[in-house]
């Protein structure tokens, strides 16, 4: 069953707070870096279409 910080003994609360801050900061910064890289890279995406281009006339 899930324990909330209010349910923990008083000495354990700072430890939980530090771990929570560490986890949120690590994954938050990782997400920020991934988002920045996604926005700054200039890769063009080609989407396959169903329209066939018209045939060029033969000379």
C-alpha positions as CSV (number, residue, x, y, z in Angstrom):
1,X,0.0,0.0,0.0
2,X,1.2,3.5,-0.8
3,X,2.7,5.6,2.0
4,X,2.4,9.3,2.0
5,X,5.0,11.6,3.5
6,X,2.6,12.5,6.3
7,X,2.4,8.8,7.3
8,X,6.2,8.5,7.7
9,X,8.0,9.0,11.0
10,X,9.5,12.5,11.4
11,X,13.2,11.4,10.9
12,X,12.4,9.8,7.5
13,X,10.6,12.8,6.0
14,X,13.8,14.8,5.0
15,X,15.2,11.7,3.3
16,X,12.1,11.3,1.3
17,X,12.1,15.0,0.4
18,X,15.7,14.8,-0.8
19,X,15.1,11.7,-2.9
20,X,12.0,13.2,-4.4
21,X,13.8,16.4,-5.3
22,X,16.7,14.4,-6.8
23,X,14.4,12.2,-8.9
24,X,12.4,15.1,-10.2
25,X,15.4,17.2,-11.0
26,X,17.1,14.3,-12.8
27,X,14.2,13.3,-15.0
28,X,13.1,16.9,-15.5
29,X,16.5,17.9,-16.8
30,X,16.6,14.8,-19.0
31,X,13.2,15.7,-20.4
32,X,14.4,19.3,-21.0
33,X,17.5,18.1,-22.9
34,X,15.4,15.8,-25.0
35,X,13.0,18.5,-25.8
36,X,15.8,21.0,-26.7
37,X,17.4,18.5,-29.0
38,X,14.1,17.7,-30.7
39,X,13.5,21.4,-31.3
40,X,17.0,22.3,-32.5
41,X,17.8,19.4,-34.8
42,X,16.8,20.1,-38.4
43,X,15.9,16.7,-39.6
44,X,13.2,16.7,-42.3
45,X,10.5,14.1,-42.0
46,X,9.3,12.5,-45.2
47,X,5.8,11.1,-45.0
48,X,4.8,8.4,-47.4
49,X,1.9,9.4,-49.5
50,X,-0.6,7.6,-51.7
51,X,-0.5,10.0,-54.6
52,X,1.7,8.9,-57.4
53,X,3.5,11.7,-59.2
54,X,2.5,12.1,-62.9
55,X,4.8,10.3,-65.3
56,X,7.2,12.6,-67.2
57,X,6.7,12.7,-71.0
58,X,9.3,10.7,-72.9
59,X,11.4,12.6,-75.5
